[in-house]
Amino acid sequence: MTTIVRASSLRGYVALMRELGADSGEMLRRYRIAPEALQDEEALLSLRIVLLLLEASAAAARCPDFGLRLSQSQDISVLGPLAIAMQNASTVAEALDYASRYMFVQSPGLALTVHDSSPFARNCVELRIEIRLERQPVQRQTVDLCLADLHQILQMIGGKRYLLRAVTLPHATLAPLRVYQRFFGATVLAEQAHASLHVARSTLDASLQAVNSTLRQISVEYLSLNFEVPGQTLTTRVRQTLRHTLGTNLSNKAEIANLLSMHPRTLQRRLANEFTSFESIRDELRKESALRYLRETGIPLKQLAGVLGLSEQSALGRSCRRWFGMSPLRLRNHTLSKRAPSQRDGPSKRPPRR
């Protein structure tokens, strides 16, 4: 089944391509997106195609900070009916709760989770964004766009009470780190485990101004009545749990079963009914994660083996030869040799405006 996203996620795309002197029409044709679809923000597009489009557009326009720039044409209204509930929440915490519960309305492949503590900043919470697709393509620009949009939404609803302390990126940056730091106004750490904003805990208590409680109630009822929460298979639940625990002592079958409140034999039996197994899911997730890290970061191979929960670097080498038919170092070098010039030469001339 194709994972979709509302066309509002590409608001400002055509104008940005024009500003950068690139041909948006040619890119849309390449990825079989009808130009008129971008004029209807309720239209549904393939999330995978949108990820590919943004990466290719950044390369064609020689603009490594494309995602950050695109966010400047967007605001909370890109979230459609979810935006109304968030804007009329009583506090920032409540707005984030609505976002985490109903983000599937924007796309079932996007998720926002709030974690009570940050490993990078004291007295902070971590607002983590995930793109949930099997066999994930490169997603630097989309991750940057999502983080930038969330940052601007929090600036709008939280006002001066919004205190951003750090930003973590799950990839190596194509533009210099200072471009990101200027945009977010905070410390930015690349090549980390998650795409996250690390926000002062006090931000969550900030009250929103000009709140209409009746409008909030109507919008929440509309969301709950008109948008069915997508059903999750056990395979999906295991993948999502493993994604958070991979590389820790909680990524074996017994621990995952415990986290999902079931016996390991029950877990295996139910996965068999879905024509898969725990081992197959973990191996596929390791493969996807290895490919992303090798393509998008410069993480040392020994460290990568640990991140994937493999016993040693040699195990990573054997796995890469089985998955990709080549060593991890050869795969990384092969990716670098194919990278577009704009991805090697640094930032575009104009930095993003805030």
N, C-alpha and C positions, 0 to 999 in steps of 0.2 A: 504494500500500500504506500502511495506517495505521501510524504509528510509535507503539509502545505503551510504557507504563511500569507498573511494579508498583504496586498499590494502596497499598503501604506508604508511598509518597511522600506520601500524604494522612493519615498517622497523626496524630491529634489535631485534625483539621479540625472535626469536629462539636462537640467540646468547646470549641474556641476560638470558634466562631461563637456557641455558647450563652453563653460568658463575655462576649462583646461585645454580646449582646442582638440578634443577627441570626438569621434563619431559614435554617438549613442545608438543611432539607428542600426549601424553595422553590428554592434555588440548585441543588441536585442535580437536581431535576425539570427546571429550565430547561436544564441541560446533559445531560439524559438519562443520569444516573449512578444506578444502583440503589443505595439506601442499604445494602443487604446486601453490596454489592461492597466497601464500606469495612471490613466486618468480616472479610473474607478478604484478608489482605495479599499473597497470591499471585495474586489476581485481576489481570487485565490491563486497563488503561484506555488510552484515546487520550491521548497526550502533549499534543497540541494542545488537546484539551478540558480537560485539567488546567490548562494555562496560562491558558486563558480563564476557567475557574472561579475560579482564585486572584485574577485581576485583578478580576473582577466581585464577588467576595466582599469584597475589600479596600474597594471602593467602597461596597458595600451596608452594610458594618459601619463605614464611616467610619474605617478603620484603615489608614493609609498604610504602617505597618511590619508588615503582616500576615505577610509571609514570615518575618521575623525572629522574630515571636511563635510562628508555627507550628513553627519549628525547636526550640523549647523542649520540645515534646512528643515529640521524635525523638532517636534516638541511632544508633550504628553498626549496630544490629540491623535498621534499615529496609533495609539492603542484603542481607538474607537470607543465602544461602550465601557470598556474597563477604565478608561480615563475619567469618565464621569464619577464612577465609584471612588477612585483614588483622590480626585480633586475635592470631594466632599466628605472624606474621612475626617474623623475628629483629630487624629494625630498622624505623624509620619509612620509610626509603627503599624497603625491600622491600614494606612494606604499600602504599605509594603505587604501586609497580610493579604489584602485583596489581590495585589499583583502576583504573589506566589500561588494563590488559589486559582486564579483565572487567567494566567499567562497563556494557557492552552488556547484561549480564544484568539490571541494573536497568532500563535502557532503551537501545535502540540509538540514541536521539536525544540521549543525554547522553555527554559525553566529558570526561575529565580528562587533561591533559598536563602534564608537568614540564619546565620550561625552566631551563637551567643558570644563567642570570643574570637579575637583575631590573633594569629600567631606572629603578626608583624607590628602591631601597635597596641599599646596599653589602653585599657578602658574603652575598647572598640568592639564593634560587631563586624562580621564579615558578610557582605552581600554578594553572593556567588551566582554568576550567570553560567548556564550550561547550554550547549547546543547538542541535542540528543538525536543523533543519526547513526545508523549502522554504516560501516565503511565510509567514515567521514572524509570529505575532501578537505583541502587546505581551507582554513577559515579565519585567517588573521584579520582581514578587513571586516568581516561580519562580527567577530568578537570585539574589535575596536569600536564598531558602530554601536553595538549593544551596550558596552560600558559607557560610551560617551552619551548615549541617549539617557541611560539611567542616571548618570551624573547630572545632566541638565534638568531632568525631571525632579530630582531631589533638590536642586538649587531653586527650582520654581516653587515647590510645595513647602520646603523647609525654611527658605529664606536665610537669614543670618544664623539661624540655629543649626543649619547644615554644616557640619565640620568633617571634611574629608581628610584623613590622615595619610592614607597610602592607597596605591592601586597596584594590583598584581596582574601580570599578563602571562598566559600559558605558552607564549611563543617568543622567539627572538624578534626584536623590532626591526622593521625595514627602514623606518625613519630614525634619526638620532633620538636618544632617550629624552633630550631636552625639549623636543617637539611635544612629546607626551606630557612632560612635566609642566610645560607652559600651558597646555590645554587644560589639564586637571588641577593645576595649582597645588600639587602634592607630590610626595615621593612616589616614583613609579619603579617597580621591580619586574624585570622581564624574566622569562624562562622559569616561571613558577608553576606549581601544580594546578592552580585554578585561576579563572578570570574573575576578579573580585574587586569591589570597592570596600575599603576598610574605614568605617565611619565611627565617629565618637558615639558612645552609647547614649549620651544625652540627646543626640539628634532624634532618636526614636520617640522621645517624649514631647517633641515640639508640636504645638497645636497649630492646625491649619486655620487660615483666615477666611472669612466670608463663606463659611460652610453652610450648605443647605441639607439638613438631616433628612427631609422628605425626599429630595432628589437622590440622596445617597441610598435610601431604602428602595426607591423605585428602580434604580440602576442595578443594585445587587439582586433584587428579585428578578429583573429582566435577565441578568446573566445566568442565574441558577435555573430559570425556567426554559430559556431558549438555547442554552449551550450545554449539551451533555458532556460531563467529564469523560474523556476517552478511557475506555476500559484498558487495564494493564494486564498483560499476560504475566505469568510467573517468570518467563524468560526475560521480559523487560525489567521486572523488579530485581532479578538477580544481577542483570547487567548494571543497573543503576547503583545497587549496593556495592558491587565489586568496583565500580568506578571510583567510589569514595574510599575503599579500603585496600585497593591494589598496592602492593609493596609493603603492607603491614602484616602483622601476625593474625589479622582478622580476615585474610583473603582465602582461607581454605574452606572446604565444603562444610565442615562442622560449624565453623564460626558464622558463615553466611546463613546457614540454616537457623542457627540460634538467633541471629539478628532479625530473621523473617519469622521467628516464633514457630518453627516446625522442626521435626526430626529430620536428620540428614537422609534417611531412607525415603521419607515422604517427599523431601525435596527432589531427590533423584527420580522417584517414580513419576511425580507430576511433570518434571521436565521431559521425561521420556514420552509422556502423553503429548507433549508439544514438539516431539521429534528432535530433541536436542539433549544435551547433558551439561552438567556443571563444568566439566573439563573443557568441553567444546566452547562454551560461552567465555570462560576465562582465557582460553587460548586465542579466541577471536578478538577479545578486548585487548589482550597484550599485543597482538599483531597491529591493531588500529593505533594503539598508543605509541608503539615503537615507531611506526611509520610517521606519525605526527611529530614526535620528538626529533627523529632523524632528519625530517624535511624542514622543520621550523625552528629548531634550536641547535645550539652547539654543546649541549650537555655531554660531559665525558661518558664514554661507553660503560665504564665501571659503575658510575652513578646511575645510568639509565637501567642497567641490569637490576639494581636495587629498587628503582622506581616501579619496575614491572613485576617485582616479586620473584625474580630469578635468582638462583643460588650464587652465580658468579658470572663474570664477563664471558667466559667460554660458553655458558649456556645461552647467552644472548646471541653469540655467533652462530651456534647450531640452529637456534630458532629462526634467525634471519635467513639462513640458507634454506631452511624448510619453507618459510613463508614467501620469500621473495627471490630465491635462487641466487643470492649474492650475500656477501658479508655486510655487516652494518656500516663499516667504513666506506666500502665501495658504494653502497646505496646513498650515503650522505654526499659523497663526492659526485656521484652521478646526478643528484638533485641540484647541487650547486652549479654544475656545468650547464644545466638546462635552464637555470633561472634567468628571467628576462633582465635586460640591462638596467631597467629602473630599479630592480630589486637588488642590484649590486652597487649601484652608483650613489646610493644615499637618498636624501630627501628631495622633494620637488622644491622649486625656488621659493614658493610662497608658503609660509607657515600658516596653520589654521588660526582663525580669529576666535576669540572667546566672547 
